[in-house]
Amino acid sequence: MAQFTSSIMYVLARQVVIPIQIARVTSGVLPPEEKAALALAEHLSQREREILALLVEGLNNKEIAKRLGIAQNTVRAHAQNILSKLQVHSRLEAAAFAVRYRVVGSPGSVRDD
């Protein structure tokens, strides 16, 4: 609660309050592991990011295909591309990667960079 109050005071004093993650990105102070992970994630297409977000939600190929109106084989191909681009070995690892490095937003939304 004290942090919230402090933030309000800064805003009232016409200062900017931003989350530390954004400050790190904008100041270029990211740990090397996070820089490398984000560099891998940059290679994902918008559709791959959508599918990755649905993997994070725990949907299977059939559910993803239905949600996006595409064939299950298309989902499977995108999932394989995601694994390859992120250099992980399973859908679970891809989902964990996405959450850990904030490649996608909260379930149901995709982070646009």
Secondary structure by P-SEA (a helix, b strand, c coil): caaaaaaaaaaaacbbbbcaaaaaaaaccccaaaaaaaaaaccccaaaaaaaaaaaacccaaaaaaaacccaaaaaaaaaaaaaaaccccaaaaaaaaaaacccccccccccc
